[in-house]
Amino acid sequence: MEVFAGNGETMPGTCTGEVETILKPIESQRGVPPVFIDMFGGTSTRSGKGVFKSHRTLFWCVTSVSVADEGSLRPLTCWRAPAILTGEGFLVNCWRRGKPMRVFRERKLLRDFYQSRARVNGVCSGNLCLLLWAVLGIGWMGPVFSIVANASEPLLEQFERTKRVTVFDADSAARYPSVVQVPSGKLLVMFTRQSPAQQQRAVGDLVLSTSEDQGTSWSEPRVVFSSKQGEPRAVGTMSVEKDGRLLVPFTIFSRGQTTSWVHLLISDDEAGTWKLREVRAEPPLTWWAPSGKVVQTADGTLFMPVYGASTPDALKATVHGCGLLRSSDGGHSWGDFSWIAKGPAPLVGAAGGSRFSFEGLSVVVENRSSEERMLAMVTARRLNESGTGPTETNAGPGASQVLCRMWSEDQGRSWSRPDQLLPGAWPSQALMGPFAVCANVQWAAWGEMRLLVSRNLFRSFFQETRITIRGWLQGMHNRPQETPAPPTVPYLADKWPFEHYGFSSLQPLDDENVLAVINRPQRGEGQIEGAANRKIPIDRERIEAVFFRRTPIQGDITPQVVVEPKRPSGRWVLVERRVVEDFRHAAQMPGGDLLGLVQGLVQRSSDGGRSWQPVAGASLPEPLAAFGVLHSGRWLAATQQVNEPWEDGQYQRMGTVGGYPTFKMSGESFDGSVIVHHSDDAGKTWTAGKPFKGPFLWAIPTASHFLEDQGGDAILPIFGCVSEHEMSSYSSSNGVIRSKDGTDWGDFSFVFRAEPPRAGQYQWEPRYSEMDILQMPGGTWVAFSRHEFITMGPRGWGANDVAISTDQGRRWKKTGGSLAGVSQQKGVVLPHGGLALTYRSHSWQQPGVVISYDEGRSFDYGLAGPYETVNAFATREDEFVIFTAKSHRSDMLAGIYRWVPEPER
């Protein structure tokens, strides 16, 4: 990628001169002449496809642009900014009020923008604002582009949790919420409420709470439907149609969920009154239930997502499929069923031979111009090997429940193959401008609910953040084993011994804010909520509203990819779990062999850790923190020297922000140095270097390995605290330190730096500690760092930040990619320009690996991973392995991941 930077100055003269200045290097670099230049002066309004002519180069020169947004015009003040040239496009950025203007990633969005939302004014001289769109040889219907900016533009925002509000605290059960916003602006939440007596009789009520102040307060729930013969559930199904009508499909379950009756609640006065109808439909299912909101296409057709079993035997075997029912008369009648996915069936991204049941789904419709696309997010639950019943707990190799994604471009008549996004279950979805968001649950030993955010309808996602932390389930503290499947379908109902949580419903409030309504126990995670909260009975449940807002990413942001990266045809798949006894530290030798401490001996493996042979006479210094072998053959080992032992500080609870507790930490202290030892005789003898700390008061290696730059210098990632203030609150930063030969260390560069406290913060934030760095084949370095927000509040425990460097670690910029709560991260460089970020998963039912093909700007998909990770290596061209430590919370199972090419059709 070549970069041509403008000088940012006001340039008098004509546009022609400016065009020649900019386009000349393009022509010389690419051999592509400027075929077409579109200029205009005075005041002009352009609309229609005529703007996008099939010419090689389209160039606009204007002084100001106004964009119609939500019915009003917002002025855009523009000036020259750096431009990015690739083989597909050349773009110069425009900015609005100090921020880059909204970016549209797809051609139809750009077309919509210029057809219906743009008004262009001005003349072509002085204070030039240039928007350059170069389409090389393919005209308007060319590939998907994304405009590049160098600061926090709207598409370089992340979703930040801002507050939580209790909708209702029940004496017993409160479950299966649905949320909508009606045309008047009121918020409605419907859910199932059961008293202890109703739970005994397996009956319950559908109740409704309302908010007229955007979710700050909620009314006492009123009964909308009371069932005398079963339990009613409207699992995220309440919907608002284009005419304002409310539709609530729900199911009455009885006899342990084995019978179901589907009904529909309808309101034409924003839930003032309701009509009840039985849904008379004949899908090819003997048992079925609606799931997720009813969606509507441009022609007015309603689509009800449903799941169910096709035969009584399939129901008993827990084998389900999902599909769509249609209504063309406003919901009076339903039919014309079509399948989305039918179990038992394989899944793209799962180990060969695995079969899945498909249930718990959510569907959205992306409607732009004349094009409509549907996205279905579906829970895929693994079955046994024959596909004739539920899987055994801990059967593996992959997660027992995963989110799979499917797309349709013909109103749901045909769908792409079920494609694993990442471990998770029971999704809810929403579209907000250029973003798609998806809430989901992880039913695992450590329970969580998370929000995923995508810019491209979940062909990838760039952010994963927490909605709520359930924490360790009862009896599962620090256990890496899987939990049994929860009772989400009949004949699984007697196998879930834990608390009830995990169903969600999403509702955008505007272009900037989205609301997730969830069900959970009132008892929260003990470390966060405090001792008094632990005394609440676990069977008292809550309906909770959790709010998120789009927030600019702080810090320097790297330019985004102009052209979507080309993905290889195939997938990385978790194919095996294997115990590697007492595996500790390891390094990968320049030839690819592994070298490490296994069962207390220095051993070498040439087959990816399957077998090991002792290295005669070799030893490693202790306590070992990092280990590496340079291309020269020199071995390096970093140890930790403790000068003063760690003194724990104290957390002081300061209050609450947005319903979340905030904390101040003080009193932490430590003094430690790093010593790097080297050996030139394959570990037989070692020479210790001088202790060092870099710029820190104390230093600890952040990664278990060394790097080597293009000049042969050794690089060690370290972290520590710079000042006494930072040390008191353990507000650490990290970076890289260098050595010419592995003996003398200095020349430090920060990667992630804690910053002084801002308003509402009590210490330097955030804490950057564990970090790994990948050296990509093109010369880019990619860093992944644990990121903890010590003050907590709505932001919670933290996330994982990603940054890249194009100058071998001297300067770093964030990519905007972020994952929830990542620690013990290890990176693996993959073929085809890809990378794998591996990290600690609390069990094989949670994500522990993500795959990226754009240097960590986004993530294509995730895979299950092990607990207590210590190393990860690419052991073959088509294989990488994650190793685990021997500890009280690890069963020493390593994960084997293999490249599976796309089968020919």
Summary of the structure (lengths in Angstrom):
residues: 905
radius of gyration: 28.5
end to end distance: 34.7
largest distance: 84.1
contacts: 3238
relative contact order: 0.09
helix: 7%
strand: 48%
